[in-house]
Amino acid sequence: MMYNNSHTRLVNWAKIVLPLLALALLSTIFLVSRRIDPSAAIPYAKVDVEKLARENAVTRPEYSGVTDTGATLSVTAAMARTQPAQDQGASADQVAAKLTAPDGHVTDLSANEGLFQPNSNRIDLTGKVAMQTSDGYRVNSEKIELQTDSSVLTSPGPIHGTSPFGTLDAGYMQIVPTADGSGHDLVFKQGVKLVYQPQQ
């Protein structure tokens, strides 16, 4: 009987104390939480809307497709602007491209600038163009021309880079599909210089 009385008293006290504790906790949360300033401006991206409208610019454009050889091509840019005087092409800033052959061979490219020419199925990458392949080639060039319909990449000017077996310099470079179209071959011409560095 004494147990039942003590249990009843405990339950009665709990009915009083627990709601008071919950109320105290809620009050503390509201008092400690940071006050919201309704007059503070909502942060927006700093974009010149009038300039975008005037230049017919698009932010973060993306292009993707499949070439004649079955390779997938994806291209992104920070911003693109139409060029009416160039057959309705578009110039772009901070361009990144990825070409993936059917056999899984990947070629990644990045450039400061790009010129999209859909009428000729071509993208010209300029301004410190960097290329990296999944089999270990890293190449720098001032310009690389990318044919969007045939998986062909061409550097008409000098290149400098590294390979799995040493450093490379050449006056011309091209990536072309293999005979069966499943992968890509790298072709270097015009004063090719290879400094062989045996792996330790």
C-alpha positions in Angstrom: 0.0 0.0 0.0 2.9 2.3 0.8 4.3 1.6 -2.7 1.0 2.6 -4.3 0.9 5.9 -2.3 4.5 6.8 -3.2 3.9 6.0 -6.8 0.7 8.1 -6.9 2.6 11.1 -5.3 5.4 10.7 -7.9 2.9 10.7 -10.8 1.2 13.8 -9.4 4.5 15.7 -9.0 5.5 14.6 -12.5 2.3 16.1 -13.9 3.3 19.4 -12.5 7.1 19.4 -13.0 7.4 18.1 -16.5 5.2 20.7 -18.2 7.0 23.4 -16.3 10.4 22.0 -17.5 9.1 21.9 -21.1 7.9 25.5 -20.8 11.3 26.5 -19.5 13.1 24.8 -22.3 10.9 26.4 -25.0 11.4 29.8 -23.4 15.2 29.3 -23.5 15.1 28.3 -27.2 13.3 31.5 -28.2 15.5 33.7 -26.0 18.8 32.3 -27.2 17.9 31.9 -30.9 19.2 34.6 -33.2 16.8 37.3 -34.1 15.9 37.7 -37.8 16.1 41.1 -39.2 13.1 41.4 -41.6 14.7 44.5 -43.2 17.8 42.6 -44.3 18.0 42.1 -48.0 17.8 38.6 -49.4 21.1 37.7 -51.0 20.9 37.5 -54.8 23.6 36.6 -57.3 25.4 39.7 -58.6 24.2 39.5 -62.2 23.9 42.5 -64.5 20.5 41.7 -65.9 20.5 44.6 -68.4 23.9 43.4 -69.8 22.6 39.9 -70.1 19.6 41.0 -72.0 21.7 43.3 -74.3 24.2 40.6 -75.1 21.7 37.8 -75.4 23.8 35.9 -72.9 23.0 32.6 -71.2 24.6 31.5 -67.9 25.8 27.9 -67.4 24.8 26.5 -70.8 25.2 22.8 -71.4 25.5 20.8 -74.7 25.5 17.0 -75.0 25.3 14.7 -78.0 26.6 11.6 -79.7 29.1 11.6 -82.6 29.1 9.5 -85.7 31.4 7.0 -84.1 29.2 6.5 -81.0 31.2 8.7 -78.7 29.4 10.9 -76.2 30.3 14.6 -76.0 29.3 17.0 -73.2 30.2 20.7 -73.1 29.5 23.2 -70.4 30.5 26.9 -70.0 30.2 29.6 -67.4 28.5 31.9 -69.9 27.7 32.0 -73.6 26.8 34.9 -75.9 25.3 34.7 -79.4 27.4 35.9 -82.3 25.0 36.9 -85.1 27.9 37.8 -87.4 29.4 34.3 -87.2 26.6 32.2 -88.7 24.5 32.3 -85.5 27.3 30.8 -83.4 28.0 31.6 -79.8 31.1 32.5 -77.9 31.6 31.2 -74.3 33.8 31.7 -71.3 35.3 29.0 -69.0 34.5 26.0 -71.3 34.8 22.4 -70.2 34.3 19.4 -72.5 34.3 15.7 -72.1 34.6 13.2 -74.9 34.0 9.5 -74.0 34.7 6.8 -76.6 32.6 3.7 -76.8 35.5 1.7 -75.2 35.5 4.1 -72.2 38.5 6.2 -73.2 37.9 9.7 -71.8 39.3 13.0 -73.0 38.7 16.0 -70.8 39.3 19.6 -72.1 39.1 23.0 -70.5 39.7 26.5 -71.9 39.3 30.1 -71.1 37.2 30.8 -74.2 35.2 28.9 -76.8 33.4 29.5 -80.0 30.4 27.2 -80.9 29.8 26.9 -84.6 26.8 24.6 -85.0 26.5 25.1 -88.8 30.0 23.6 -89.2 29.7 21.1 -86.3 32.7 22.6 -84.6 33.8 24.1 -81.3 37.0 26.1 -81.1 38.6 26.2 -77.7 41.2 29.0 -77.1 43.1 30.6 -74.4 45.3 28.2 -72.4 43.6 25.0 -73.5 44.3 22.0 -71.2 43.6 18.4 -72.3 43.9 15.2 -70.2 43.2 11.7 -71.3 42.3 8.7 -69.2 45.4 6.9 -70.4 47.8 9.4 -68.9 48.4 12.2 -71.5 48.3 15.8 -70.4 48.6 18.5 -73.1 48.6 22.3 -73.2 47.8 24.3 -76.3 46.6 27.7 -77.4 43.9 26.3 -79.6 42.0 23.0 -80.0 39.3 22.5 -82.7 36.7 20.0 -81.8 34.5 18.4 -84.4 31.2 17.6 -82.7 30.0 15.1 -85.4 33.2 13.0 -85.9 35.1 12.8 -82.5 38.1 14.5 -84.0 40.2 17.0 -82.0 42.9 19.1 -83.6 45.6 21.4 -82.2 46.8 23.3 -85.3 49.6 24.9 -83.3 52.3 23.8 -81.0 51.6 21.6 -78.0 53.5 20.8 -74.9 52.6 18.0 -72.5 53.4 14.8 -70.6 52.7 11.2 -71.3 53.1 8.0 -69.4 56.6 7.6 -70.7 58.0 11.2 -70.8 57.5 14.8 -72.0 56.1 15.7 -75.4 56.5 18.7 -77.8 55.0 18.9 -81.2 53.9 21.5 -83.8 50.6 19.7 -84.4 48.4 17.2 -82.6 45.2 15.4 -83.5 42.9 12.8 -81.8 41.1 10.6 -84.3 38.8 7.6 -83.9 40.4 4.2 -84.2 39.7 2.1 -87.3 36.9 0.3 -85.7 35.5 3.5 -84.1 35.6 2.1 -80.5 38.5 4.3 -79.3 40.8 7.2 -80.1 44.4 7.5 -81.4 46.7 10.4 -80.7 48.7 11.7 -83.6 51.7 14.1 -83.2 53.4 15.8 -86.2 55.8 18.6 -87.1 59.0 18.5 -85.1 57.9 16.0 -82.5 60.2 15.9 -79.5 59.9 13.2 -76.9 62.1 13.1 -73.8 61.8 9.6 -72.5 61.7 9.2 -68.7 61.8 5.6 -67.6 59.6 4.8 -64.6 61.4 3.9 -61.4 
